[in-house]
């Protein structure tokens, strides 16, 4: 008998985790059971995905770049990739600003609620502000300096250094293109085999994905703030979610127009990666699954996915940039500030650039939000207003980030003639033999 498809298994795991946590929360000892005995399995699952993120980027990018065999092809694909990512980010920020200016959720925040939230989360806000101040104090070319690692082993030891790893992998791949083919062949063969091993490791990790997301969602429920705080910020959360849903609609529309594929095929193909992104709040942790889904279920050739997706997981943060726009205007409204059109244009520019620098790990967008607030002249202390609902919204915006990566990979693949039919009829059968 054929088992359920992977995305249904993940959905059942998520729902079961929420229900299990609600049930145990009725008892005084329930929260401790989940934190001490359930949550660690979710942490192990995320760690396993993060474990292979850097090796996957190294293997797939080096292979992808070297397979191009021509620097002009690399330049062509790179230009289209970066250009498309910037375009979708600007659209995302604009959608966020449009929604938050129509709904005006900050106008509903009372002085009492504002003071309560700031008092509750001022410690968390202070740490984020300090991190942002350190980043702002750097020179104008610091981002360029940070792009080039002085030690690739050290850079590979931290998932926050993905851009440095990507730089090294592309540089290494270019080197393989420029040396004689007979000398490059054994190196390419090694990375081909290395890439296959990593993909098989992904298969093994995904066998336990439903159980991993069960543990993650159960822990989230018992660690959530009180319902009173959620009620005060409900409109803000609705603005972010509506904006994110509109952005997914934009992706679907672009994929449909450019590739002529029916929207349902795109959603079905990427849905397991979306669910995993929602559970982990990490584009980097989801990257291995995103790559496999885009290749196997959307028909994008490995030459494109190995280049476009690792870069997208690092610089394409459309969900994060949309949230930064909504959060900035929401905080301004809560403090009674009226932002001019010019200031909001500045938010578009700053949020677009800030999203490029956001690490592909949970909560990184909060640090970048401080820079957006500072640019617009909004009090950074207002960051504390949104901490209560940041975790669930982080899950939502990561889902959009991953969806955007997949959509752009299909668009770029179509533009360079590298979009074919899916490689397998049912990818989930790889995990579920009879």
N, C-alpha and C positions, 0 to 999 in steps of 0.2 A: 504493500500500500504506500502510495506516494505521500511524503510528509509535507507540511505547510511550507510555503515559500519563506525565504529568510526574512523579508520585511514584515511578514505577519508574525513570525516568531519574535522578532524584536518588539513589535507593538504589544504583543501579549506579555512579554517580559516587563515592558514599561508600565502597562496597566496593572499587572500583578504587583509590581513593586510599590506603586502608589496605594493600592488597596491594602496590601500587607502592612504598610507603615501606618495608615489610618487606623487599622484594626488594633495594632500593638500600641498606638499612642493613647488608647483608652486606659492603659495600665501604667502605673508609675514607673515600672521597670522596663516598659516597652522601648522607650527611646534609647536606653543604655544598651539593650540587646542589639538594636540596629546599628548603633555607633560602634560597638565593640566587636560584633560578630558578623554583621552583614556588610557594612560600608567597606571594610578592608578588601573584600572581593571585588568591589567596584573599582577601588584604587589599583588593585593588581591588574585588572582588565585595561584601564587607561595606561598604566605603565607599560604593559605589553605592547600596546599600539605605538606609544611614544618610542619604545625601544627600537623599533624598526624604521622609524621616520627618517632619521639621518642616513642609515645605510641605503634605504630605498631611494632617497633623493640622489645620493652619490651614484648608485648603480644606474638608475634610470636616466638621469640627466647626461652622464658621461656617454652612455650607450646612445641616447637620443641625438645628442649633438654630433657625435662621431659618425653616426649613420647618415647624417646629412651629406657628408663628403664634399661639401662646398660652403665656403664662408658666406657667399651671397644668399644661400637658402636660409642660413641661420639669421642673417640680418633681416631678411624679408619676414620670416616667421616671428622674430622678436619684435619688430616694429608693429606688426599687426596685433600681437598679443598685448603689448604695453598700451597701445592706443585704444584697444577695445576695453581693457580694464579701466583706464582713466575715464572713458566715456560712461561706462556703467556706474562708476563711483559718483560722478557728477550728477547723473540722473537720480541715484539713490539719495544723495544729500538734498537735492531739490524736492523730491517727494516728501522727505521727512519734514522739511521746512513748510511745505504746503499744508500738510496734515496738521501740524502743531499750531500753525497760525489760524487755521479754521476752527479747530476744537478749543484752543486756549485752555489747556488743562491746568496750567499754573495759577490761573485766576481763582481756582476753587480752593487753593491751599490757605488755611487760616493761620494766623500768627502762632496759635497754640501748637498746631500740628507741625509747623515749620521749626519751631524751637525744640519740640520733642525729638524730631528726626535729627536735627543738628547735634543735639546733646547725645543721642544714642550712638551716632556713627562718627563723631568728630575725630576719634582715634584713627579709624580707617581712612577718613578723608585726609587727615594730616599726613599719613604715610604716602598716599598717592600724590599729594601736593609736593612733598619733599622730593619724590622721584621725578616728577615733572620739572621742578625747579633745576634739578641737576642736569636734566636733558636740555632745558632752555639755555642754561649758562654756557653750553658748548658753542663753538664757533659755527658759522654758516655752512662750512663744508664738513662738519663732523659726521654727517650721514654718509658722505663719500668715503671718509676715513674708515668708518665702521664697516663699510662694505668689504674692505680688503683685510682678511685676517693675517696676523703675523705668525700664527701657528694653527694649522688646519686640525691637528689633533685636539687642541684646546677648544677650537671653535665647534668641533663635532661633539664635544662633551656637554653642550647645552642647547636644547631645542629652541631657545630664544635667539640663537645665532644662525637661523636658517638662511638668511641672506648671504652670510659669509660662506656657508657650505655650498649654496647655489653658485656663488661667484667662482669658487674653486672648481666645482664640477664642470661649469661651462668653459673655464680656462683650460682645464685638463682635456676636455673634449675637443677644443680647438687645436690643442697641441697634437692630439691623435690624428686630426684631419691633415695637419701640415707635414707630418713625418711620412716616410715611404710606407706604402701599404703593407709590404711584407713584414716590416718591423712593428706596425700597429696591430697586425692581425692577432698575435697571441694576447695582447693586452685587452683588445676588444672581446676576444673569446672568454677571457676571465670575467669581465664585467657582464657579459651575456649570461654566463652560468650563475654568477653572483646574484643577478637580478631574478633569475628563475627561483633560486633558493629563497629569496626574500618573499616572492609572491606565494610560494608554498607555505611559508610561515604565516602569511596573512590568512590563507585558507584555514590553518589550524587554529589561529586566534579567533576567527569568526565562528567557529563551532560553538564557542562559549559566549558569543555576543548576547544572546537573550538573557543569560544569567548575569552577565556583567551589567547590563542596563537595568535589570531588576534591582541589583544592589545600589546602583547610583541613584535611581529614582526614589527608592525607599529612604536613603540617607537624606536626600534633598527635602523630602516631606517633613521629617522630624527636625531638621535644622532650619526650617523656614521661620521668618519673623512672625510676630503676632498678626492676627487678621485685622486689627484696628489700623495698623500701618499700611496694610495692603489696600484697605478701603480708601484711605486718604490719597493713595497714588494710583487708583484704578484708571482714571482717565488718561494719565500719563502712559501707563502700560498699554492701554487700548490704542493710543496714538502710535506707539512704537510698533505694535503688532499689526495694525492696519497698514502702516507704511511698509513693513516687511512683506506683507501679503501682496501689496501692490507691486513691490519690486520683483517678487517671484512671477507675477503676471507679466511684467516687462520681459523677464528672461524667456518665458514661454513664448511670448509674441515674437521676440527676436529669433529664437530657434526655429519657430514655425515659418517665418518669412524667409530666413536665409537658407535653411536646410530642406524646407517643404515636408518635414516630418510631422506627423500628428502630435499634438501636445501630450496626449496620454502616454505615448511611447517614451517621451523624455522623462516624465514624472515616474513612470514605472521603472525605468532604467536606473534612476538616481535615488529612488526612495530609501533603500537600505542605508546609503551614505548619509542622507538627510536625517534619518532617525538616529544614526550613530552620532552625528554632529550635535543633534539636540541633546543627546544623553551625556556627551563628554564635554561640550562647550569648547572644543579644541579643533581647529582646522588641521593642525599638524597631526593630531592623533587620528583624525579621520582620513588623512591623505592616502594611506595605503588602500583603503576600501574605495575611496573616490576614484583612484586610478584604475582599479580593477573593474568597477562598474562602468566607467566611461568607455573603457576599451571593449569589454565583453558585451555590454548591453546597449551601448549607444553607437558602437561601430567606429569610434575614433582610433586611428592607427597609433601604435605605440610611439612612433616618431614624434607625434604631436603631444600626446598625453605626458610623455616623459619630460617634455620641455615646458608646456603651458601650465600643467597642474601644480608642480612644485613651486613655480613662481607665483601662481595664483594664491596658493595657501599662505604665502608670505606677504604679498603686496595687495591682493584683491580682497579688501575687507568692506564690501558694499553694505552689509548688514551693520557693521560696526560704525561706518561713517554716517549712515542714516540715523542710527541711535544717537550719535554724538550731536547731530543737528537738532533732533527732537529734545534731547536732554538739555542742551544749551539754552534753547528758547524757553523751555519749561522752567528752568531755574531762574531765568531772567523774569518771566511772568510772576513766579512765586515771590520775587523780591520787588515786584511793582515796576520793573524796568520796561521801557518801550524801545525795542530795537529797531533802528532805521533800516531801510532797504539796503543801504551801502554796508552796514554792519553785517547783515545777513548774507550778502554776497561774500564778505570776508569769511564768514563761517563756512560757506561752500568751499572756498579755496583752502582754508586751513584744515577742514575735516577731510578733504580729498588727500592732501599731503600727509596728514597725520595718520590716516588709515594705512598708507604705504609703510609707515614705520611701526605699525602695531605688530607685536609678536603674535604668532598663531597659537596662543595658549590662553586658558581661561582668565578673564578679567583684565587682559592687557589693554583693552580699549578704554578702561577707566583712567589710566595714566594719561593717555593721549587726550582724553576729554578735558583735562586740566589745561592743556595748551590751547584748546579751542575756546574755553571759557576766558582765559587770559587775553587772547586776541580780541575777543568781543567786549572786553571790559566788564565781564560778569564775575561777581565774587566767587572765588574758588571754593570758599567754605560751603557754598550751596551744593557742592558735590555730595554732601551728607544727606541731602534730601532724597536721593534716588538709590541709596545703598539697599534699602529694604526690598526692592523688587529687582535689583540688578541681576541676581543669579538666574531666575527664570527667563529674563529678557536676554541674558547672555546666551542661553541655550537657543533661543529663537533666532538671534542675529547670526550665530554661528551656522545655523541651518541655511540661512540666506547666503552667507559667505561661500559655503560649499556648493550650493545650487548655482551661484554665479560662476564659480570656477568651471563647473561642468558645462554650463551654457556657452561660455567663452571658448572652451576647448572645441566644442562642436562648430562654432562659428568660424574659428581660425582654421580648423581642419577642412571645412567646406571651401574656404577661400584658397587653400593651397592644394586642393584635390586629394585630401587624405581622409575623407569621411566615407566609410563603406558600410556594409551591413554588419550587424552584431556577429561576433566570432562563434558564439554558441547559441543554441536555441533556448536553453534554460540554464542560466548561470548557477542557480541554486542547486541544480542536480549535482554540481561538483562537490557539494557538501553533504548531499542526502542520497547516497546510493541506496537502492532497494535492500 
